[in-house]
Amino acid sequence: MEFEPVIGLEVHIQLNTSSKIFCNCSTKFGERPNSNVCPVCLGLPGVLPVLNKEVLRKAILASLALNCSISNFSKFDRKHYFYPDLPKNYQISQYDLPLAKNGYIIVNNKKIRIKRVHMEEDAGKLIHSEDSPYSYVDFNRTGVPLIEIVTEPDINSPSEAYMFLNILKNRMKYIEVSDCNMEEGSLRCDANISVRVNGSDKLGVKTEIKNMNSFRAVEKALEYEFKRQVELIKSNQKIEQETRLWDSINEITISMRSKEEAHDYRYFPEPDLPPIIVEKDFIEKLKETLPEMPDEKFKRYVEDLNIPPANAEILITDKIMASFFENCCAIYNNYKSISNWIISEIIQYLNKNKIEFIELKNLKPENFVELVKLVDEGRITSRVAKDISVKVIEEGISPLKLVSEKELTQLSDAKEIEKLVDEVINTELDAVKKYKEGKKNILSYLVGQVMKKSQGRANPKLVAELFEKKL
């Protein structure tokens, strides 16, 4: 029998507002424990929550970016459960009348449906120390605004879940509603998975997986849980409906507790908050502000600009970098060459210095295009371009000016290059002998020696041709 995983995701995204969802406390990450709290988010008697309008605006924007229908009428509910970091003993969330529903994201030409998007407040954080017999609670995160995005069980492989999460994250970053930083808890994901016989409509018993701190961890956890459930089915054992934790060290899931049902939370309407009525004009105005989404950019880059899919995939990960690429393309139409140089030089520079594209204050499209054109036109070698690219990135200096000042133009004079080739042939006797014995890959070493002597200026194609002719 062939088995198929059936996966649904529940993604919590923290909205990047300055203040919390129902009070004026700061949402800033990393502050001293219990310093960003007040009677409202601590749930003290007699206080009343007031909805932050910016939370509503960003939640609607996120829902529109996920192709959801926005409810004109929605409400808040109380979700009851006891946990030490939940001071009110209930969480203000949305239950039967969420803010948005019936959305979708396209993943590899397949529609993954989004059942609902709703607003809610976050809980606090428990801190456990191995050096202390006590656990501590930090309420700074209590009341931080979240949206929960719940998919239908349309995902049929762990890799598809991974791709969905990447597309979702990029969309949220493009519309600037969240930084989606998993390390700081701005994006958290729980996954539900069951197994069914391929081609059948009957779903198996599902388990929920928590405690995954990266998209790769989600993928690995789902892979493990699918195999575990298949083994249980094959050995005629029962699958329990439960919540399981992902152990990233041993790469296994561990049983945590039996799965809660909706009735366990005793939902009822939040009496201290009025219903939310969203006017159609407000929704339409927000729709007009939506940028082109990253997956739409990917399609346009590949189909219209004819750049390699691998390049397009990297370029769309950062909205500012994508904008820079397009500004370069408006000046010079060798789109593939521009994309290659952005990835080989700028991305490498960012990774080396551990910074974001937005921090490159001096980088100008016209200077970068000038660099690419100098190589494309054969006026400088790729090696020279790589050597001066750092100054172009860091200082915003014109590459043409650098090339002129330092006399870095490509050396293509056959007689001058021949002299250098002869010098290398006379000094690199072992390499020459190996080449003549048939070890043709040694040619790149010999060419490299000439490039060194010419400080990267010699035309590498001409150098290789001369070596082949002489040897």
NUDO-209243 format. One line per 5 residues: number of its first residue (from 1); for each residue x, y, z of C-alpha. Coordinates in steps of 0.1 Angstrom, whole numbers, plus 5000, padded with zeros to 4 digits. Layout:
N
NUM = X/Y/Z ~ ...
// end
This chain:
471
1 = 5000/5000/5000 ~ 5012/5035/4992 ~ 5007/5061/5020 ~ 5004/5098/5017 ~ 5009/5125/5044
6 = 4981/5150/5049 ~ 4995/5182/5065 ~ 4979/5213/5078 ~ 4998/5242/5093 ~ 4990/5267/5120
11 = 5014/5297/5118 ~ 5016/5325/5144 ~ 5031/5358/5131 ~ 5039/5387/5154 ~ 5028/5420/5139
16 = 5055/5447/5141 ~ 5034/5474/5159 ~ 5051/5496/5184 ~ 5025/5488/5211 ~ 5006/5458/5222
21 = 4972/5447/5209 ~ 4951/5460/5238 ~ 4973/5484/5257 ~ 5001/5510/5252 ~ 5030/5488/5264
26 = 5060/5485/5241 ~ 5065/5453/5220 ~ 5103/5458/5219 ~ 5122/5425/5220 ~ 5150/5419/5245
31 = 5140/5443/5272 ~ 5145/5436/5310 ~ 5120/5410/5321 ~ 5086/5423/5332 ~ 5095/5459/5323
36 = 5070/5462/5294 ~ 5038/5455/5314 ~ 5008/5473/5327 ~ 4975/5464/5345 ~ 4958/5457/5312
41 = 4983/5431/5298 ~ 4987/5417/5333 ~ 4949/5411/5335 ~ 4944/5430/5368 ~ 4908/5434/5381
46 = 4888/5462/5367 ~ 4909/5469/5336 ~ 4895/5472/5300 ~ 4913/5463/5268 ~ 4911/5486/5238
51 = 4919/5474/5203 ~ 4950/5489/5187 ~ 4939/5501/5152 ~ 4973/5495/5137 ~ 4970/5458/5146
56 = 4937/5456/5127 ~ 4952/5474/5097 ~ 4982/5451/5095 ~ 4961/5420/5101 ~ 4938/5430/5072
61 = 4968/5437/5050 ~ 4983/5403/5058 ~ 4950/5386/5050 ~ 4947/5404/5016 ~ 4983/5393/5008
66 = 4970/5357/5014 ~ 4941/5362/4990 ~ 4916/5360/5019 ~ 4881/5374/5021 ~ 4878/5400/5048
71 = 4848/5397/5071 ~ 4828/5429/5075 ~ 4818/5417/5109 ~ 4840/5398/5133 ~ 4845/5396/5171
76 = 4869/5386/5198 ~ 4865/5356/5221 ~ 4879/5343/5253 ~ 4899/5311/5250 ~ 4902/5296/5285
81 = 4931/5276/5298 ~ 4955/5278/5327 ~ 4992/5282/5323 ~ 5016/5302/5345 ~ 5025/5327/5317
86 = 4988/5335/5310 ~ 4979/5360/5338 ~ 4942/5363/5330 ~ 4938/5325/5327 ~ 4923/5331/5292
91 = 4936/5344/5259 ~ 4917/5370/5239 ~ 4915/5354/5204 ~ 4889/5349/5177 ~ 4868/5317/5173
96 = 4837/5314/5152 ~ 4838/5348/5135 ~ 4875/5354/5124 ~ 4888/5385/5107 ~ 4894/5367/5074
101 = 4889/5333/5056 ~ 4890/5314/5024 ~ 4925/5325/5011 ~ 4952/5306/4993 ~ 4989/5305/4983
106 = 5001/5289/4951 ~ 5030/5264/4957 ~ 5044/5248/4926 ~ 5012/5255/4906 ~ 4992/5239/4934
111 = 4967/5259/4955 ~ 4972/5255/4993 ~ 4940/5269/5008 ~ 4940/5291/5039 ~ 4910/5284/5061
116 = 4912/5315/5083 ~ 4933/5343/5096 ~ 4925/5357/5131 ~ 4939/5381/5156 ~ 4949/5373/5191
121 = 4972/5382/5219 ~ 5004/5364/5228 ~ 5011/5347/5261 ~ 5042/5354/5283 ~ 5074/5333/5285
126 = 5085/5308/5311 ~ 5123/5307/5317 ~ 5137/5275/5331 ~ 5172/5275/5346 ~ 5193/5244/5352
131 = 5212/5263/5379 ~ 5180/5271/5399 ~ 5152/5251/5415 ~ 5128/5278/5403 ~ 5112/5287/5370
136 = 5107/5323/5361 ~ 5080/5341/5341 ~ 5085/5371/5319 ~ 5052/5389/5310 ~ 5068/5413/5285
141 = 5054/5392/5256 ~ 5019/5391/5271 ~ 4995/5410/5249 ~ 5019/5412/5219 ~ 4998/5412/5187
146 = 4996/5380/5167 ~ 4978/5367/5137 ~ 4972/5330/5134 ~ 4971/5316/5098 ~ 4954/5282/5096
151 = 4957/5262/5064 ~ 4934/5235/5051 ~ 4950/5200/5051 ~ 4961/5205/5015 ~ 4999/5199/5020
156 = 5010/5165/5009 ~ 5048/5164/5016 ~ 5072/5179/5042 ~ 5090/5197/5013 ~ 5058/5213/5002
161 = 5053/5226/5038 ~ 5088/5240/5037 ~ 5081/5258/5004 ~ 5047/5271/5017 ~ 5063/5286/5048
166 = 5090/5304/5027 ~ 5064/5319/5004 ~ 5043/5329/5034 ~ 5073/5345/5052 ~ 5084/5364/5021
171 = 5049/5378/5016 ~ 5047/5390/5052 ~ 5081/5407/5049 ~ 5072/5423/5015 ~ 5041/5440/5030
176 = 5061/5449/5061 ~ 5037/5436/5087 ~ 5064/5415/5105 ~ 5101/5407/5105 ~ 5092/5370/5107
181 = 5123/5364/5129 ~ 5119/5328/5142 ~ 5148/5333/5167 ~ 5129/5361/5184 ~ 5095/5343/5182
186 = 5081/5366/5155 ~ 5071/5335/5135 ~ 5061/5302/5150 ~ 5046/5272/5134 ~ 5027/5241/5146
191 = 5020/5213/5121 ~ 4992/5188/5121 ~ 4998/5155/5102 ~ 4979/5123/5095 ~ 4984/5095/5070
196 = 4960/5082/5044 ~ 4961/5055/5018 ~ 4970/5071/4984 ~ 4939/5080/4965 ~ 4916/5076/4994
201 = 4894/5104/5009 ~ 4895/5090/5044 ~ 4919/5108/5067 ~ 4938/5091/5095 ~ 4942/5102/5131
206 = 4963/5134/5133 ~ 4990/5145/5156 ~ 5001/5180/5162 ~ 5039/5188/5163 ~ 5052/5218/5183
211 = 5086/5233/5193 ~ 5101/5237/5158 ~ 5124/5267/5155 ~ 5132/5267/5118 ~ 5115/5258/5085
216 = 5140/5229/5081 ~ 5130/5217/5115 ~ 5094/5217/5104 ~ 5103/5197/5073 ~ 5124/5172/5093
221 = 5098/5168/5121 ~ 5071/5161/5095 ~ 5093/5135/5077 ~ 5099/5117/5110 ~ 5063/5118/5121
226 = 5051/5105/5087 ~ 5075/5075/5089 ~ 5064/5069/5126 ~ 5027/5068/5117 ~ 5032/5046/5087
231 = 5052/5021/5108 ~ 5023/5021/5134 ~ 4997/5015/5107 ~ 5018/4986/5092 ~ 5021/4969/5126
236 = 4984/4974/5133 ~ 4990/4997/5162 ~ 4967/5026/5171 ~ 4978/5062/5164 ~ 4969/5085/5193
241 = 4955/5120/5187 ~ 4980/5140/5206 ~ 5004/5169/5207 ~ 5041/5159/5202 ~ 5073/5179/5207
246 = 5101/5180/5182 ~ 5135/5170/5197 ~ 5160/5186/5174 ~ 5190/5170/5190 ~ 5178/5134/5185
251 = 5156/5143/5155 ~ 5125/5126/5169 ~ 5090/5136/5181 ~ 5081/5130/5217 ~ 5046/5127/5232
256 = 5036/5158/5252 ~ 4999/5156/5259 ~ 4965/5145/5245 ~ 4952/5169/5218 ~ 4928/5195/5231
261 = 4895/5201/5213 ~ 4877/5234/5209 ~ 4852/5226/5237 ~ 4881/5222/5261 ~ 4888/5259/5259
266 = 4852/5269/5267 ~ 4852/5298/5242 ~ 4827/5326/5247 ~ 4825/5361/5232 ~ 4848/5387/5248
271 = 4824/5410/5268 ~ 4849/5439/5271 ~ 4855/5444/5234 ~ 4829/5454/5208 ~ 4825/5436/5175
276 = 4848/5447/5147 ~ 4830/5462/5117 ~ 4853/5468/5087 ~ 4840/5491/5060 ~ 4845/5481/5023
281 = 4863/5514/5015 ~ 4889/5507/5041 ~ 4896/5473/5026 ~ 4898/5486/4991 ~ 4923/5513/5001
286 = 4945/5487/5018 ~ 4943/5465/4986 ~ 4957/5494/4966 ~ 4988/5495/4988 ~ 4998/5459/4982
291 = 5031/5455/4964 ~ 5039/5428/4938 ~ 5043/5396/4958 ~ 5077/5377/4958 ~ 5063/5347/4940
296 = 5048/5369/4913 ~ 5082/5386/4909 ~ 5099/5352/4906 ~ 5076/5343/4877 ~ 5082/5376/4860
301 = 5120/5375/4864 ~ 5121/5340/4849 ~ 5096/5344/4821 ~ 5100/5381/4811 ~ 5136/5388/4820
306 = 5149/5353/4812 ~ 5171/5350/4843 ~ 5179/5315/4858 ~ 5153/5303/4884 ~ 5180/5299/4910
311 = 5190/5335/4906 ~ 5154/5347/4907 ~ 5148/5327/4939 ~ 5176/5345/4957 ~ 5167/5380/4944
316 = 5131/5379/4956 ~ 5140/5370/4992 ~ 5146/5406/5000 ~ 5122/5433/4987 ~ 5150/5460/4988
321 = 5174/5438/4968 ~ 5147/5430/4943 ~ 5141/5467/4938 ~ 5178/5473/4934 ~ 5180/5446/4907
326 = 5151/5462/4889 ~ 5166/5496/4890 ~ 5198/5481/4875 ~ 5177/5464/4848 ~ 5162/5498/4839
331 = 5197/5511/4831 ~ 5212/5480/4813 ~ 5194/5451/4797 ~ 5218/5423/4803 ~ 5195/5410/4831
336 = 5212/5377/4836 ~ 5247/5393/4839 ~ 5233/5418/4865 ~ 5217/5390/4885 ~ 5249/5369/4884
341 = 5270/5398/4897 ~ 5245/5407/4925 ~ 5246/5371/4937 ~ 5284/5366/4933 ~ 5295/5399/4948
346 = 5267/5416/4968 ~ 5252/5385/4984 ~ 5287/5372/4992 ~ 5296/5406/5008 ~ 5264/5405/5029
351 = 5270/5370/5041 ~ 5307/5378/5049 ~ 5298/5409/5069 ~ 5266/5394/5084 ~ 5245/5425/5074
356 = 5212/5431/5055 ~ 5209/5447/5021 ~ 5192/5477/5036 ~ 5225/5486/5053 ~ 5243/5492/5020
361 = 5238/5529/5020 ~ 5264/5538/4994 ~ 5256/5512/4968 ~ 5242/5528/4937 ~ 5225/5510/4907
366 = 5244/5532/4882 ~ 5278/5523/4896 ~ 5270/5486/4898 ~ 5257/5486/4862 ~ 5289/5503/4852
371 = 5309/5475/4868 ~ 5289/5448/4850 ~ 5292/5466/4817 ~ 5330/5470/4820 ~ 5332/5432/4823
376 = 5307/5424/4796 ~ 5325/5448/4772 ~ 5359/5431/4779 ~ 5374/5463/4793 ~ 5383/5447/4826
381 = 5386/5411/4837 ~ 5362/5394/4861 ~ 5391/5392/4886 ~ 5396/5430/4885 ~ 5358/5435/4888
386 = 5358/5413/4919 ~ 5388/5432/4934 ~ 5371/5466/4930 ~ 5336/5455/4938 ~ 5341/5461/4975
391 = 5348/5498/4970 ~ 5318/5501/4947 ~ 5296/5485/4974 ~ 5311/5502/5005 ~ 5320/5536/4992
396 = 5298/5542/4961 ~ 5329/5549/4939 ~ 5325/5548/4902 ~ 5342/5517/4888 ~ 5352/5536/4857
401 = 5371/5561/4878 ~ 5388/5533/4898 ~ 5399/5515/4866 ~ 5412/5547/4851 ~ 5431/5558/4883
406 = 5447/5524/4889 ~ 5452/5515/4852 ~ 5432/5483/4856 ~ 5419/5480/4820 ~ 5422/5445/4805
411 = 5455/5437/4789 ~ 5448/5422/4755 ~ 5481/5430/4737 ~ 5492/5396/4723 ~ 5529/5404/4725
416 = 5528/5416/4761 ~ 5508/5385/4772 ~ 5531/5362/4752 ~ 5561/5375/4773 ~ 5542/5366/4805
421 = 5533/5332/4791 ~ 5569/5325/4782 ~ 5580/5335/4817 ~ 5556/5311/4833 ~ 5566/5283/4809
426 = 5603/5288/4818 ~ 5596/5288/4856 ~ 5568/5263/4861 ~ 5586/5233/4846 ~ 5567/5207/4867
431 = 5533/5220/4857 ~ 5544/5222/4820 ~ 5556/5186/4822 ~ 5523/5174/4837 ~ 5504/5193/4809
436 = 5524/5176/4782 ~ 5518/5142/4799 ~ 5481/5148/4793 ~ 5470/5164/4826 ~ 5451/5191/4808
441 = 5434/5205/4840 ~ 5468/5219/4850 ~ 5462/5246/4824 ~ 5440/5266/4848 ~ 5470/5268/4872
446 = 5493/5281/4845 ~ 5467/5307/4834 ~ 5464/5317/4871 ~ 5502/5324/4873 ~ 5499/5347/4843
451 = 5469/5365/4859 ~ 5490/5370/4890 ~ 5519/5385/4871 ~ 5495/5408/4852 ~ 5476/5418/4885
456 = 5445/5403/4871 ~ 5445/5424/4839 ~ 5455/5398/4813 ~ 5427/5385/4790 ~ 5423/5350/4804
461 = 5409/5336/4771 ~ 5439/5348/4752 ~ 5463/5335/4779 ~ 5448/5300/4776 ~ 5450/5301/4738
466 = 5487/5310/4739 ~ 5495/5282/4764 ~ 5477/5257/4742 ~ 5495/5269/4711 ~ 5529/5269/4727
471 = 5526/5236/4746
// end
